[in-house]
Amino acid sequence: MSEKMFSEEQLEQLRSFPEISADELIRYFTPTSADVAFVDPGRGRRSVDQLGMLVQLCTLPWLGFVPDDVASAPPAAVARVAERLGVSPAALSLYGHRAQTRSDHLGQVAKYLEWQTAPAGSRAGTVPAGSGDGA
Protein backbone atom coordinates (compact mmCIF):
# COMPACT_ATOMS: atom_id res chain seq x y z
CA MET A 1 0.00 0.00 0.00
CA SER A 2 1.46 3.37 -0.97
CA GLU A 3 1.16 6.45 1.13
CA LYS A 4 1.25 10.02 -0.04
CA MET A 5 4.38 11.89 0.84
CA PHE A 6 2.67 15.31 0.71
CA SER A 7 -0.85 16.45 1.43
CA GLU A 8 -2.78 18.22 -1.33
CA GLU A 9 -2.20 21.52 0.51
CA GLN A 10 1.56 20.88 0.66
CA LEU A 11 1.64 19.94 -3.03
CA GLU A 12 -0.19 23.16 -3.93
CA GLN A 13 2.31 25.16 -1.89
CA LEU A 14 5.19 23.44 -3.70
CA ARG A 15 3.62 24.29 -7.07
CA SER A 16 3.15 28.00 -6.34
CA PHE A 17 5.30 31.05 -5.82
CA PRO A 18 6.80 31.51 -2.36
CA GLU A 19 7.33 34.87 -0.75
CA ILE A 20 10.34 36.69 -2.12
CA SER A 21 13.02 38.46 -0.09
CA ALA A 22 14.48 41.84 -1.04
CA ASP A 23 17.79 40.13 -1.89
CA GLU A 24 16.07 37.60 -4.17
CA LEU A 25 14.06 40.38 -5.80
CA ILE A 26 17.22 42.23 -6.74
CA ARG A 27 19.22 39.12 -7.64
CA TYR A 28 16.66 37.36 -9.80
CA PHE A 29 14.26 40.05 -11.01
CA THR A 30 16.72 42.53 -12.48
CA PRO A 31 16.62 41.62 -16.16
CA THR A 32 19.62 42.53 -18.27
CA SER A 33 19.46 44.42 -21.56
CA ALA A 34 19.98 41.07 -23.31
CA ASP A 35 17.00 39.61 -21.40
CA VAL A 36 14.80 42.52 -22.46
CA ALA A 37 16.02 42.19 -26.06
CA PHE A 38 15.09 38.49 -25.95
CA VAL A 39 11.43 39.35 -25.28
CA ASP A 40 11.58 42.49 -27.48
CA PRO A 41 8.47 43.57 -29.38
CA GLY A 42 10.51 43.48 -32.58
CA ARG A 43 9.86 39.74 -32.45
CA GLY A 44 6.14 40.44 -32.83
CA ARG A 45 5.23 39.73 -29.23
CA ARG A 46 2.52 41.69 -27.47
CA SER A 47 3.52 43.53 -24.30
CA VAL A 48 1.56 41.03 -22.18
CA ASP A 49 3.56 38.16 -23.71
CA GLN A 50 6.81 40.02 -23.17
CA LEU A 51 5.95 40.50 -19.51
CA GLY A 52 4.93 36.87 -19.05
CA MET A 53 8.10 35.62 -20.72
CA LEU A 54 10.30 37.93 -18.68
CA VAL A 55 8.63 36.83 -15.43
CA GLN A 56 9.29 33.20 -16.46
CA LEU A 57 12.88 34.07 -17.42
CA CYS A 58 13.49 35.56 -13.96
CA THR A 59 11.60 32.83 -12.10
CA LEU A 60 13.36 29.80 -13.60
CA PRO A 61 16.79 30.56 -12.07
CA TRP A 62 15.14 31.63 -8.78
CA LEU A 63 12.99 28.55 -8.18
CA GLY A 64 14.35 26.03 -10.68
CA PHE A 65 10.84 25.77 -12.17
CA VAL A 66 8.00 28.11 -13.11
CA PRO A 67 4.60 27.62 -11.48
CA ASP A 68 1.70 27.18 -13.92
CA ASP A 69 -0.03 30.30 -12.63
CA VAL A 70 2.57 32.82 -13.82
CA ALA A 71 0.17 35.66 -12.96
CA SER A 72 0.48 34.74 -9.27
CA ALA A 73 4.15 35.77 -9.17
CA PRO A 74 5.03 38.05 -6.25
CA PRO A 75 3.65 41.54 -7.00
CA ALA A 76 6.99 43.23 -6.21
CA ALA A 77 8.74 40.97 -8.74
CA VAL A 78 6.10 41.62 -11.40
CA ALA A 79 6.28 45.37 -10.79
CA ARG A 80 10.06 45.36 -11.11
CA VAL A 81 10.01 43.44 -14.40
CA ALA A 82 7.06 45.44 -15.77
CA GLU A 83 8.86 48.70 -15.02
CA ARG A 84 11.90 47.47 -16.97
CA LEU A 85 9.62 46.80 -19.96
CA GLY A 86 7.61 49.98 -19.53
CA VAL A 87 4.30 48.12 -19.21
CA SER A 88 1.66 47.91 -16.50
CA PRO A 89 2.10 45.05 -14.00
CA ALA A 90 -1.65 44.44 -14.38
CA ALA A 91 -0.98 43.17 -17.90
CA LEU A 92 0.30 39.90 -16.42
CA SER A 93 -3.28 38.94 -15.52
CA LEU A 94 -3.93 38.60 -19.27
CA TYR A 95 -0.91 36.36 -19.88
CA GLY A 96 -0.99 32.73 -20.85
CA HIS A 97 -4.66 31.91 -20.79
CA ARG A 98 -3.65 29.23 -23.28
CA ALA A 99 -1.44 26.70 -21.49
CA GLN A 100 0.38 26.13 -24.79
CA THR A 101 1.51 29.78 -24.82
CA ARG A 102 3.06 29.45 -21.36
CA SER A 103 4.77 26.16 -22.18
CA ASP A 104 6.03 27.39 -25.57
CA HIS A 105 7.47 30.49 -23.92
CA LEU A 106 9.00 28.45 -21.12
CA GLY A 107 10.74 26.24 -23.67
CA GLN A 108 12.16 29.33 -25.38
CA VAL A 109 13.24 30.76 -22.01
CA ALA A 110 14.95 27.51 -20.99
CA LYS A 111 16.79 27.42 -24.31
CA TYR A 112 17.82 31.08 -23.93
CA LEU A 113 19.12 30.34 -20.41
CA GLU A 114 20.84 27.20 -21.77
CA TRP A 115 19.01 24.91 -19.36
CA GLN A 116 18.97 21.22 -20.21
CA THR A 117 16.33 18.73 -19.21
CA ALA A 118 17.38 15.36 -17.86
CA PRO A 119 16.40 12.37 -20.01
CA ALA A 120 13.10 10.67 -19.15
CA GLY A 121 13.54 8.21 -16.31
CA SER A 122 16.74 9.88 -15.14
CA ARG A 123 17.25 10.71 -11.49
CA ALA A 124 19.00 13.95 -12.40
CA GLY A 125 17.09 17.23 -12.30
CA THR A 126 17.13 20.09 -14.73
CA VAL A 127 20.42 21.96 -14.50
CA PRO A 128 21.91 24.90 -16.32
CA ALA A 129 24.20 23.81 -19.16
CA GLY A 130 27.85 23.83 -18.21
CA SER A 131 27.12 23.91 -14.47
CA GLY A 132 28.39 20.37 -14.04
CA ASP A 133 27.25 18.03 -11.34
CA GLY A 134 30.53 17.53 -9.61
CA ALA A 135 31.21 14.29 -11.45
Chimera marker file (.cmm) of the C-alpha trace (Angstrom):
<marker_set name="trace">
<marker id="1" x="0.000" y="0.000" z="0.000" r="1" g="1" b="0" radius="0.5"/>
<marker id="2" x="1.459" y="3.374" z="-0.970" r="1" g="1" b="0" radius="0.5"/>
<marker id="3" x="1.162" y="6.446" z="1.133" r="1" g="1" b="0" radius="0.5"/>
<marker id="4" x="1.246" y="10.022" z="-0.044" r="1" g="1" b="0" radius="0.5"/>
<marker id="5" x="4.378" y="11.893" z="0.835" r="1" g="1" b="0" radius="0.5"/>
<marker id="6" x="2.671" y="15.312" z="0.705" r="1" g="1" b="0" radius="0.5"/>
<marker id="7" x="-0.854" y="16.450" z="1.433" r="1" g="1" b="0" radius="0.5"/>
<marker id="8" x="-2.779" y="18.224" z="-1.331" r="1" g="1" b="0" radius="0.5"/>
<marker id="9" x="-2.199" y="21.516" z="0.511" r="1" g="1" b="0" radius="0.5"/>
<marker id="10" x="1.559" y="20.881" z="0.664" r="1" g="1" b="0" radius="0.5"/>
<marker id="11" x="1.638" y="19.943" z="-3.034" r="1" g="1" b="0" radius="0.5"/>
<marker id="12" x="-0.189" y="23.157" z="-3.929" r="1" g="1" b="0" radius="0.5"/>
<marker id="13" x="2.306" y="25.157" z="-1.887" r="1" g="1" b="0" radius="0.5"/>
<marker id="14" x="5.191" y="23.444" z="-3.699" r="1" g="1" b="0" radius="0.5"/>
<marker id="15" x="3.622" y="24.295" z="-7.070" r="1" g="1" b="0" radius="0.5"/>
<marker id="16" x="3.155" y="27.998" z="-6.341" r="1" g="1" b="0" radius="0.5"/>
<marker id="17" x="5.297" y="31.054" z="-5.824" r="1" g="1" b="0" radius="0.5"/>
<marker id="18" x="6.798" y="31.505" z="-2.363" r="1" g="1" b="0" radius="0.5"/>
<marker id="19" x="7.330" y="34.869" z="-0.748" r="1" g="1" b="0" radius="0.5"/>
<marker id="20" x="10.337" y="36.695" z="-2.119" r="1" g="1" b="0" radius="0.5"/>
<marker id="21" x="13.019" y="38.464" z="-0.095" r="1" g="1" b="0" radius="0.5"/>
<marker id="22" x="14.485" y="41.835" z="-1.037" r="1" g="1" b="0" radius="0.5"/>
<marker id="23" x="17.786" y="40.132" z="-1.890" r="1" g="1" b="0" radius="0.5"/>
<marker id="24" x="16.066" y="37.598" z="-4.167" r="1" g="1" b="0" radius="0.5"/>
<marker id="25" x="14.060" y="40.381" z="-5.795" r="1" g="1" b="0" radius="0.5"/>
<marker id="26" x="17.224" y="42.229" z="-6.743" r="1" g="1" b="0" radius="0.5"/>
<marker id="27" x="19.217" y="39.122" z="-7.644" r="1" g="1" b="0" radius="0.5"/>
<marker id="28" x="16.656" y="37.362" z="-9.805" r="1" g="1" b="0" radius="0.5"/>
<marker id="29" x="14.258" y="40.053" z="-11.008" r="1" g="1" b="0" radius="0.5"/>
<marker id="30" x="16.724" y="42.530" z="-12.480" r="1" g="1" b="0" radius="0.5"/>
<marker id="31" x="16.624" y="41.622" z="-16.157" r="1" g="1" b="0" radius="0.5"/>
<marker id="32" x="19.624" y="42.530" z="-18.272" r="1" g="1" b="0" radius="0.5"/>
<marker id="33" x="19.461" y="44.419" z="-21.556" r="1" g="1" b="0" radius="0.5"/>
<marker id="34" x="19.976" y="41.069" z="-23.309" r="1" g="1" b="0" radius="0.5"/>
<marker id="35" x="17.000" y="39.608" z="-21.401" r="1" g="1" b="0" radius="0.5"/>
<marker id="36" x="14.800" y="42.516" z="-22.463" r="1" g="1" b="0" radius="0.5"/>
<marker id="37" x="16.015" y="42.190" z="-26.060" r="1" g="1" b="0" radius="0.5"/>
<marker id="38" x="15.090" y="38.493" z="-25.951" r="1" g="1" b="0" radius="0.5"/>
<marker id="39" x="11.432" y="39.350" z="-25.278" r="1" g="1" b="0" radius="0.5"/>
<marker id="40" x="11.576" y="42.493" z="-27.483" r="1" g="1" b="0" radius="0.5"/>
<marker id="41" x="8.468" y="43.574" z="-29.380" r="1" g="1" b="0" radius="0.5"/>
<marker id="42" x="10.509" y="43.477" z="-32.577" r="1" g="1" b="0" radius="0.5"/>
<marker id="43" x="9.857" y="39.739" z="-32.446" r="1" g="1" b="0" radius="0.5"/>
<marker id="44" x="6.145" y="40.438" z="-32.833" r="1" g="1" b="0" radius="0.5"/>
<marker id="45" x="5.233" y="39.732" z="-29.226" r="1" g="1" b="0" radius="0.5"/>
<marker id="46" x="2.520" y="41.694" z="-27.474" r="1" g="1" b="0" radius="0.5"/>
<marker id="47" x="3.517" y="43.529" z="-24.299" r="1" g="1" b="0" radius="0.5"/>
<marker id="48" x="1.560" y="41.033" z="-22.178" r="1" g="1" b="0" radius="0.5"/>
<marker id="49" x="3.560" y="38.160" z="-23.711" r="1" g="1" b="0" radius="0.5"/>
<marker id="50" x="6.815" y="40.023" z="-23.174" r="1" g="1" b="0" radius="0.5"/>
<marker id="51" x="5.951" y="40.503" z="-19.510" r="1" g="1" b="0" radius="0.5"/>
<marker id="52" x="4.934" y="36.875" z="-19.049" r="1" g="1" b="0" radius="0.5"/>
<marker id="53" x="8.098" y="35.619" z="-20.717" r="1" g="1" b="0" radius="0.5"/>
<marker id="54" x="10.303" y="37.931" z="-18.684" r="1" g="1" b="0" radius="0.5"/>
<marker id="55" x="8.634" y="36.827" z="-15.434" r="1" g="1" b="0" radius="0.5"/>
<marker id="56" x="9.291" y="33.203" z="-16.463" r="1" g="1" b="0" radius="0.5"/>
<marker id="57" x="12.879" y="34.068" z="-17.418" r="1" g="1" b="0" radius="0.5"/>
<marker id="58" x="13.495" y="35.561" z="-13.962" r="1" g="1" b="0" radius="0.5"/>
<marker id="59" x="11.602" y="32.828" z="-12.104" r="1" g="1" b="0" radius="0.5"/>
<marker id="60" x="13.365" y="29.804" z="-13.600" r="1" g="1" b="0" radius="0.5"/>
<marker id="61" x="16.785" y="30.563" z="-12.069" r="1" g="1" b="0" radius="0.5"/>
<marker id="62" x="15.139" y="31.634" z="-8.785" r="1" g="1" b="0" radius="0.5"/>
<marker id="63" x="12.986" y="28.550" z="-8.178" r="1" g="1" b="0" radius="0.5"/>
<marker id="64" x="14.346" y="26.033" z="-10.682" r="1" g="1" b="0" radius="0.5"/>
<marker id="65" x="10.843" y="25.767" z="-12.174" r="1" g="1" b="0" radius="0.5"/>
<marker id="66" x="8.004" y="28.110" z="-13.111" r="1" g="1" b="0" radius="0.5"/>
<marker id="67" x="4.601" y="27.615" z="-11.476" r="1" g="1" b="0" radius="0.5"/>
<marker id="68" x="1.704" y="27.178" z="-13.920" r="1" g="1" b="0" radius="0.5"/>
<marker id="69" x="-0.030" y="30.302" z="-12.634" r="1" g="1" b="0" radius="0.5"/>
<marker id="70" x="2.566" y="32.825" z="-13.824" r="1" g="1" b="0" radius="0.5"/>
<marker id="71" x="0.166" y="35.665" z="-12.958" r="1" g="1" b="0" radius="0.5"/>
<marker id="72" x="0.475" y="34.745" z="-9.265" r="1" g="1" b="0" radius="0.5"/>
<marker id="73" x="4.151" y="35.769" z="-9.173" r="1" g="1" b="0" radius="0.5"/>
<marker id="74" x="5.033" y="38.053" z="-6.253" r="1" g="1" b="0" radius="0.5"/>
<marker id="75" x="3.649" y="41.539" z="-6.998" r="1" g="1" b="0" radius="0.5"/>
<marker id="76" x="6.987" y="43.226" z="-6.210" r="1" g="1" b="0" radius="0.5"/>
<marker id="77" x="8.736" y="40.971" z="-8.743" r="1" g="1" b="0" radius="0.5"/>
<marker id="78" x="6.104" y="41.616" z="-11.401" r="1" g="1" b="0" radius="0.5"/>
<marker id="79" x="6.276" y="45.369" z="-10.794" r="1" g="1" b="0" radius="0.5"/>
<marker id="80" x="10.060" y="45.359" z="-11.112" r="1" g="1" b="0" radius="0.5"/>
<marker id="81" x="10.013" y="43.440" z="-14.398" r="1" g="1" b="0" radius="0.5"/>
<marker id="82" x="7.058" y="45.441" z="-15.768" r="1" g="1" b="0" radius="0.5"/>
<marker id="83" x="8.858" y="48.697" z="-15.016" r="1" g="1" b="0" radius="0.5"/>
<marker id="84" x="11.897" y="47.465" z="-16.971" r="1" g="1" b="0" radius="0.5"/>
<marker id="85" x="9.620" y="46.797" z="-19.963" r="1" g="1" b="0" radius="0.5"/>
<marker id="86" x="7.612" y="49.981" z="-19.527" r="1" g="1" b="0" radius="0.5"/>
<marker id="87" x="4.299" y="48.122" z="-19.207" r="1" g="1" b="0" radius="0.5"/>
<marker id="88" x="1.662" y="47.914" z="-16.503" r="1" g="1" b="0" radius="0.5"/>
<marker id="89" x="2.096" y="45.052" z="-14.003" r="1" g="1" b="0" radius="0.5"/>
<marker id="90" x="-1.652" y="44.438" z="-14.377" r="1" g="1" b="0" radius="0.5"/>
<marker id="91" x="-0.978" y="43.173" z="-17.904" r="1" g="1" b="0" radius="0.5"/>
<marker id="92" x="0.297" y="39.904" z="-16.422" r="1" g="1" b="0" radius="0.5"/>
<marker id="93" x="-3.277" y="38.939" z="-15.517" r="1" g="1" b="0" radius="0.5"/>
<marker id="94" x="-3.927" y="38.601" z="-19.267" r="1" g="1" b="0" radius="0.5"/>
<marker id="95" x="-0.909" y="36.357" z="-19.879" r="1" g="1" b="0" radius="0.5"/>
<marker id="96" x="-0.986" y="32.725" z="-20.849" r="1" g="1" b="0" radius="0.5"/>
<marker id="97" x="-4.657" y="31.913" z="-20.795" r="1" g="1" b="0" radius="0.5"/>
<marker id="98" x="-3.651" y="29.234" z="-23.279" r="1" g="1" b="0" radius="0.5"/>
<marker id="99" x="-1.437" y="26.702" z="-21.492" r="1" g="1" b="0" radius="0.5"/>
<marker id="100" x="0.380" y="26.133" z="-24.785" r="1" g="1" b="0" radius="0.5"/>
<marker id="101" x="1.512" y="29.778" z="-24.821" r="1" g="1" b="0" radius="0.5"/>
<marker id="102" x="3.059" y="29.452" z="-21.364" r="1" g="1" b="0" radius="0.5"/>
<marker id="103" x="4.769" y="26.158" z="-22.182" r="1" g="1" b="0" radius="0.5"/>
<marker id="104" x="6.028" y="27.388" z="-25.571" r="1" g="1" b="0" radius="0.5"/>
<marker id="105" x="7.466" y="30.493" z="-23.923" r="1" g="1" b="0" radius="0.5"/>
<marker id="106" x="8.996" y="28.447" z="-21.115" r="1" g="1" b="0" radius="0.5"/>
<marker id="107" x="10.736" y="26.242" z="-23.665" r="1" g="1" b="0" radius="0.5"/>
<marker id="108" x="12.160" y="29.329" z="-25.375" r="1" g="1" b="0" radius="0.5"/>
<marker id="109" x="13.237" y="30.760" z="-22.009" r="1" g="1" b="0" radius="0.5"/>
<marker id="110" x="14.947" y="27.506" z="-20.994" r="1" g="1" b="0" radius="0.5"/>
<marker id="111" x="16.788" y="27.417" z="-24.309" r="1" g="1" b="0" radius="0.5"/>
<marker id="112" x="17.817" y="31.080" z="-23.925" r="1" g="1" b="0" radius="0.5"/>
<marker id="113" x="19.124" y="30.337" z="-20.409" r="1" g="1" b="0" radius="0.5"/>
<marker id="114" x="20.837" y="27.197" z="-21.769" r="1" g="1" b="0" radius="0.5"/>
<marker id="115" x="19.007" y="24.915" z="-19.361" r="1" g="1" b="0" radius="0.5"/>
<marker id="116" x="18.966" y="21.223" z="-20.213" r="1" g="1" b="0" radius="0.5"/>
<marker id="117" x="16.332" y="18.735" z="-19.205" r="1" g="1" b="0" radius="0.5"/>
<marker id="118" x="17.384" y="15.365" z="-17.855" r="1" g="1" b="0" radius="0.5"/>
<marker id="119" x="16.401" y="12.372" z="-20.011" r="1" g="1" b="0" radius="0.5"/>
<marker id="120" x="13.105" y="10.670" z="-19.152" r="1" g="1" b="0" radius="0.5"/>
<marker id="121" x="13.545" y="8.214" z="-16.312" r="1" g="1" b="0" radius="0.5"/>
<marker id="122" x="16.744" y="9.882" z="-15.145" r="1" g="1" b="0" radius="0.5"/>
<marker id="123" x="17.255" y="10.712" z="-11.495" r="1" g="1" b="0" radius="0.5"/>
<marker id="124" x="18.999" y="13.953" z="-12.405" r="1" g="1" b="0" radius="0.5"/>
<marker id="125" x="17.088" y="17.232" z="-12.303" r="1" g="1" b="0" radius="0.5"/>
<marker id="126" x="17.131" y="20.095" z="-14.728" r="1" g="1" b="0" radius="0.5"/>
<marker id="127" x="20.418" y="21.964" z="-14.496" r="1" g="1" b="0" radius="0.5"/>
<marker id="128" x="21.911" y="24.902" z="-16.317" r="1" g="1" b="0" radius="0.5"/>
<marker id="129" x="24.200" y="23.806" z="-19.156" r="1" g="1" b="0" radius="0.5"/>
<marker id="130" x="27.850" y="23.832" z="-18.212" r="1" g="1" b="0" radius="0.5"/>
<marker id="131" x="27.116" y="23.912" z="-14.475" r="1" g="1" b="0" radius="0.5"/>
<marker id="132" x="28.388" y="20.369" z="-14.037" r="1" g="1" b="0" radius="0.5"/>
<marker id="133" x="27.251" y="18.027" z="-11.337" r="1" g="1" b="0" radius="0.5"/>
<marker id="134" x="30.531" y="17.533" z="-9.605" r="1" g="1" b="0" radius="0.5"/>
<marker id="135" x="31.213" y="14.291" z="-11.449" r="1" g="1" b="0" radius="0.5"/>
<link id1="1" id2="2" r="1" g="1" b="0" radius="0.2"/>
<link id1="2" id2="3" r="1" g="1" b="0" radius="0.2"/>
<link id1="3" id2="4" r="1" g="1" b="0" radius="0.2"/>
<link id1="4" id2="5" r="1" g="1" b="0" radius="0.2"/>
<link id1="5" id2="6" r="1" g="1" b="0" radius="0.2"/>
<link id1="6" id2="7" r="1" g="1" b="0" radius="0.2"/>
<link id1="7" id2="8" r="1" g="1" b="0" radius="0.2"/>
<link id1="8" id2="9" r="1" g="1" b="0" radius="0.2"/>
<link id1="9" id2="10" r="1" g="1" b="0" radius="0.2"/>
<link id1="10" id2="11" r="1" g="1" b="0" radius="0.2"/>
<link id1="11" id2="12" r="1" g="1" b="0" radius="0.2"/>
<link id1="12" id2="13" r="1" g="1" b="0" radius="0.2"/>
<link id1="13" id2="14" r="1" g="1" b="0" radius="0.2"/>
<link id1="14" id2="15" r="1" g="1" b="0" radius="0.2"/>
<link id1="15" id2="16" r="1" g="1" b="0" radius="0.2"/>
<link id1="16" id2="17" r="1" g="1" b="0" radius="0.2"/>
<link id1="17" id2="18" r="1" g="1" b="0" radius="0.2"/>
<link id1="18" id2="19" r="1" g="1" b="0" radius="0.2"/>
<link id1="19" id2="20" r="1" g="1" b="0" radius="0.2"/>
<link id1="20" id2="21" r="1" g="1" b="0" radius="0.2"/>
<link id1="21" id2="22" r="1" g="1" b="0" radius="0.2"/>
<link id1="22" id2="23" r="1" g="1" b="0" radius="0.2"/>
<link id1="23" id2="24" r="1" g="1" b="0" radius="0.2"/>
<link id1="24" id2="25" r="1" g="1" b="0" radius="0.2"/>
<link id1="25" id2="26" r="1" g="1" b="0" radius="0.2"/>
<link id1="26" id2="27" r="1" g="1" b="0" radius="0.2"/>
<link id1="27" id2="28" r="1" g="1" b="0" radius="0.2"/>
<link id1="28" id2="29" r="1" g="1" b="0" radius="0.2"/>
<link id1="29" id2="30" r="1" g="1" b="0" radius="0.2"/>
<link id1="30" id2="31" r="1" g="1" b="0" radius="0.2"/>
<link id1="31" id2="32" r="1" g="1" b="0" radius="0.2"/>
<link id1="32" id2="33" r="1" g="1" b="0" radius="0.2"/>
<link id1="33" id2="34" r="1" g="1" b="0" radius="0.2"/>
<link id1="34" id2="35" r="1" g="1" b="0" radius="0.2"/>
<link id1="35" id2="36" r="1" g="1" b="0" radius="0.2"/>
<link id1="36" id2="37" r="1" g="1" b="0" radius="0.2"/>
<link id1="37" id2="38" r="1" g="1" b="0" radius="0.2"/>
<link id1="38" id2="39" r="1" g="1" b="0" radius="0.2"/>
<link id1="39" id2="40" r="1" g="1" b="0" radius="0.2"/>
<link id1="40" id2="41" r="1" g="1" b="0" radius="0.2"/>
<link id1="41" id2="42" r="1" g="1" b="0" radius="0.2"/>
<link id1="42" id2="43" r="1" g="1" b="0" radius="0.2"/>
<link id1="43" id2="44" r="1" g="1" b="0" radius="0.2"/>
<link id1="44" id2="45" r="1" g="1" b="0" radius="0.2"/>
<link id1="45" id2="46" r="1" g="1" b="0" radius="0.2"/>
<link id1="46" id2="47" r="1" g="1" b="0" radius="0.2"/>
<link id1="47" id2="48" r="1" g="1" b="0" radius="0.2"/>
<link id1="48" id2="49" r="1" g="1" b="0" radius="0.2"/>
<link id1="49" id2="50" r="1" g="1" b="0" radius="0.2"/>
<link id1="50" id2="51" r="1" g="1" b="0" radius="0.2"/>
<link id1="51" id2="52" r="1" g="1" b="0" radius="0.2"/>
<link id1="52" id2="53" r="1" g="1" b="0" radius="0.2"/>
<link id1="53" id2="54" r="1" g="1" b="0" radius="0.2"/>
<link id1="54" id2="55" r="1" g="1" b="0" radius="0.2"/>
<link id1="55" id2="56" r="1" g="1" b="0" radius="0.2"/>
<link id1="56" id2="57" r="1" g="1" b="0" radius="0.2"/>
<link id1="57" id2="58" r="1" g="1" b="0" radius="0.2"/>
<link id1="58" id2="59" r="1" g="1" b="0" radius="0.2"/>
<link id1="59" id2="60" r="1" g="1" b="0" radius="0.2"/>
<link id1="60" id2="61" r="1" g="1" b="0" radius="0.2"/>
<link id1="61" id2="62" r="1" g="1" b="0" radius="0.2"/>
<link id1="62" id2="63" r="1" g="1" b="0" radius="0.2"/>
<link id1="63" id2="64" r="1" g="1" b="0" radius="0.2"/>
<link id1="64" id2="65" r="1" g="1" b="0" radius="0.2"/>
<link id1="65" id2="66" r="1" g="1" b="0" radius="0.2"/>
<link id1="66" id2="67" r="1" g="1" b="0" radius="0.2"/>
<link id1="67" id2="68" r="1" g="1" b="0" radius="0.2"/>
<link id1="68" id2="69" r="1" g="1" b="0" radius="0.2"/>
<link id1="69" id2="70" r="1" g="1" b="0" radius="0.2"/>
<link id1="70" id2="71" r="1" g="1" b="0" radius="0.2"/>
<link id1="71" id2="72" r="1" g="1" b="0" radius="0.2"/>
<link id1="72" id2="73" r="1" g="1" b="0" radius="0.2"/>
<link id1="73" id2="74" r="1" g="1" b="0" radius="0.2"/>
<link id1="74" id2="75" r="1" g="1" b="0" radius="0.2"/>
<link id1="75" id2="76" r="1" g="1" b="0" radius="0.2"/>
<link id1="76" id2="77" r="1" g="1" b="0" radius="0.2"/>
<link id1="77" id2="78" r="1" g="1" b="0" radius="0.2"/>
<link id1="78" id2="79" r="1" g="1" b="0" radius="0.2"/>
<link id1="79" id2="80" r="1" g="1" b="0" radius="0.2"/>
<link id1="80" id2="81" r="1" g="1" b="0" radius="0.2"/>
<link id1="81" id2="82" r="1" g="1" b="0" radius="0.2"/>
<link id1="82" id2="83" r="1" g="1" b="0" radius="0.2"/>
<link id1="83" id2="84" r="1" g="1" b="0" radius="0.2"/>
<link id1="84" id2="85" r="1" g="1" b="0" radius="0.2"/>
<link id1="85" id2="86" r="1" g="1" b="0" radius="0.2"/>
<link id1="86" id2="87" r="1" g="1" b="0" radius="0.2"/>
<link id1="87" id2="88" r="1" g="1" b="0" radius="0.2"/>
<link id1="88" id2="89" r="1" g="1" b="0" radius="0.2"/>
<link id1="89" id2="90" r="1" g="1" b="0" radius="0.2"/>
<link id1="90" id2="91" r="1" g="1" b="0" radius="0.2"/>
<link id1="91" id2="92" r="1" g="1" b="0" radius="0.2"/>
<link id1="92" id2="93" r="1" g="1" b="0" radius="0.2"/>
<link id1="93" id2="94" r="1" g="1" b="0" radius="0.2"/>
<link id1="94" id2="95" r="1" g="1" b="0" radius="0.2"/>
<link id1="95" id2="96" r="1" g="1" b="0" radius="0.2"/>
<link id1="96" id2="97" r="1" g="1" b="0" radius="0.2"/>
<link id1="97" id2="98" r="1" g="1" b="0" radius="0.2"/>
<link id1="98" id2="99" r="1" g="1" b="0" radius="0.2"/>
<link id1="99" id2="100" r="1" g="1" b="0" radius="0.2"/>
<link id1="100" id2="101" r="1" g="1" b="0" radius="0.2"/>
<link id1="101" id2="102" r="1" g="1" b="0" radius="0.2"/>
<link id1="102" id2="103" r="1" g="1" b="0" radius="0.2"/>
<link id1="103" id2="104" r="1" g="1" b="0" radius="0.2"/>
<link id1="104" id2="105" r="1" g="1" b="0" radius="0.2"/>
<link id1="105" id2="106" r="1" g="1" b="0" radius="0.2"/>
<link id1="106" id2="107" r="1" g="1" b="0" radius="0.2"/>
<link id1="107" id2="108" r="1" g="1" b="0" radius="0.2"/>
<link id1="108" id2="109" r="1" g="1" b="0" radius="0.2"/>
<link id1="109" id2="110" r="1" g="1" b="0" radius="0.2"/>
<link id1="110" id2="111" r="1" g="1" b="0" radius="0.2"/>
<link id1="111" id2="112" r="1" g="1" b="0" radius="0.2"/>
<link id1="112" id2="113" r="1" g="1" b="0" radius="0.2"/>
<link id1="113" id2="114" r="1" g="1" b="0" radius="0.2"/>
<link id1="114" id2="115" r="1" g="1" b="0" radius="0.2"/>
<link id1="115" id2="116" r="1" g="1" b="0" radius="0.2"/>
<link id1="116" id2="117" r="1" g="1" b="0" radius="0.2"/>
<link id1="117" id2="118" r="1" g="1" b="0" radius="0.2"/>
<link id1="118" id2="119" r="1" g="1" b="0" radius="0.2"/>
<link id1="119" id2="120" r="1" g="1" b="0" radius="0.2"/>
<link id1="120" id2="121" r="1" g="1" b="0" radius="0.2"/>
<link id1="121" id2="122" r="1" g="1" b="0" radius="0.2"/>
<link id1="122" id2="123" r="1" g="1" b="0" radius="0.2"/>
<link id1="123" id2="124" r="1" g="1" b="0" radius="0.2"/>
<link id1="124" id2="125" r="1" g="1" b="0" radius="0.2"/>
<link id1="125" id2="126" r="1" g="1" b="0" radius="0.2"/>
<link id1="126" id2="127" r="1" g="1" b="0" radius="0.2"/>
<link id1="127" id2="128" r="1" g="1" b="0" radius="0.2"/>
<link id1="128" id2="129" r="1" g="1" b="0" radius="0.2"/>
<link id1="129" id2="130" r="1" g="1" b="0" radius="0.2"/>
<link id1="130" id2="131" r="1" g="1" b="0" radius="0.2"/>
<link id1="131" id2="132" r="1" g="1" b="0" radius="0.2"/>
<link id1="132" id2="133" r="1" g="1" b="0" radius="0.2"/>
<link id1="133" id2="134" r="1" g="1" b="0" radius="0.2"/>
<link id1="134" id2="135" r="1" g="1" b="0" radius="0.2"/>
</marker_set>
